[in-house]
Amino acid sequence: MISVVFTAFAAGILFTVNCLVAALCDTRDIPEEKRARLFRIVNIGITALLLTSYFEWLIDFKQPL
């Protein structure tokens, strides 16, 4: 059950962050060559944070992987 809830939560967070990064790129007129790298770095960082949060929740609720 927690996996379904967390997956929906993570998808919403990733979507929101990507929208904010796109707005930042448009506002700051960041070139297309740098946008792909910026999105990659932000998405990897957010994914790492979400994964650590998921594993922390699993440990706290003592549910198997």
C-alpha beads as a LAMMPS data file, in Angstrom:
LAMMPS data file: protein, C-alpha beads

65 atoms
64 bonds

1 atom types
1 bond types

-500.0 500.0 xlo xhi
-500.0 500.0 ylo yhi
-500.0 500.0 zlo zhi

Masses

1 110.0

Atoms # bond

1 1 1 0.000 0.000 0.000
2 1 1 2.751 2.438 0.931
3 1 1 4.468 1.760 -2.389
4 1 1 1.442 2.950 -4.352
5 1 1 1.051 6.089 -2.257
6 1 1 4.738 6.909 -2.407
7 1 1 4.886 6.321 -6.180
8 1 1 2.058 8.800 -6.724
9 1 1 3.726 11.255 -4.358
10 1 1 7.094 10.875 -6.138
11 1 1 5.535 11.358 -9.574
12 1 1 3.864 14.546 -8.390
13 1 1 7.099 15.863 -6.908
14 1 1 9.081 15.092 -10.081
15 1 1 6.428 16.711 -12.276
16 1 1 6.337 19.843 -10.111
17 1 1 10.117 20.177 -9.988
18 1 1 10.399 19.711 -13.752
19 1 1 7.789 22.437 -14.300
20 1 1 9.737 24.764 -12.006
21 1 1 13.023 24.017 -13.789
22 1 1 11.375 24.652 -17.166
23 1 1 10.077 28.007 -15.896
24 1 1 13.559 28.857 -14.613
25 1 1 15.084 28.009 -17.991
26 1 1 12.558 30.203 -19.783
27 1 1 13.004 33.085 -17.349
28 1 1 16.800 33.015 -17.416
29 1 1 17.044 32.310 -21.180
30 1 1 19.265 29.279 -20.623
31 1 1 20.529 27.852 -23.946
32 1 1 19.140 24.533 -25.174
33 1 1 22.534 22.837 -24.827
34 1 1 22.614 23.551 -21.097
35 1 1 18.951 22.790 -20.436
36 1 1 19.343 19.049 -20.971
37 1 1 22.248 18.932 -18.516
38 1 1 20.338 21.017 -15.966
39 1 1 17.265 18.765 -16.185
40 1 1 19.452 15.658 -15.873
41 1 1 21.234 16.947 -12.761
42 1 1 18.020 18.090 -11.067
43 1 1 16.165 14.852 -11.882
44 1 1 19.019 12.671 -10.610
45 1 1 19.202 14.684 -7.389
46 1 1 15.452 14.597 -6.761
47 1 1 15.294 10.875 -7.583
48 1 1 18.102 10.163 -5.109
49 1 1 16.282 12.124 -2.403
50 1 1 12.999 10.355 -3.127
51 1 1 14.661 6.926 -3.019
52 1 1 16.281 7.628 0.329
53 1 1 12.938 8.858 1.662
54 1 1 11.243 5.679 0.415
55 1 1 13.805 3.439 2.102
56 1 1 13.484 5.466 5.299
57 1 1 9.705 4.963 5.228
58 1 1 10.191 1.237 4.696
59 1 1 12.487 1.053 7.700
60 1 1 10.112 3.101 9.870
61 1 1 7.063 0.983 8.935
62 1 1 9.087 -2.266 8.955
63 1 1 7.624 -3.516 5.684
64 1 1 9.500 -5.849 3.347
65 1 1 10.838 -4.559 0.044

Bonds

1 1 1 2
2 1 2 3
3 1 3 4
4 1 4 5
5 1 5 6
6 1 6 7
7 1 7 8
8 1 8 9
9 1 9 10
10 1 10 11
11 1 11 12
12 1 12 13
13 1 13 14
14 1 14 15
15 1 15 16
16 1 16 17
17 1 17 18
18 1 18 19
19 1 19 20
20 1 20 21
21 1 21 22
22 1 22 23
23 1 23 24
24 1 24 25
25 1 25 26
26 1 26 27
27 1 27 28
28 1 28 29
29 1 29 30
30 1 30 31
31 1 31 32
32 1 32 33
33 1 33 34
34 1 34 35
35 1 35 36
36 1 36 37
37 1 37 38
38 1 38 39
39 1 39 40
40 1 40 41
41 1 41 42
42 1 42 43
43 1 43 44
44 1 44 45
45 1 45 46
46 1 46 47
47 1 47 48
48 1 48 49
49 1 49 50
50 1 50 51
51 1 51 52
52 1 52 53
53 1 53 54
54 1 54 55
55 1 55 56
56 1 56 57
57 1 57 58
58 1 58 59
59 1 59 60
60 1 60 61
61 1 61 62
62 1 62 63
63 1 63 64
64 1 64 65
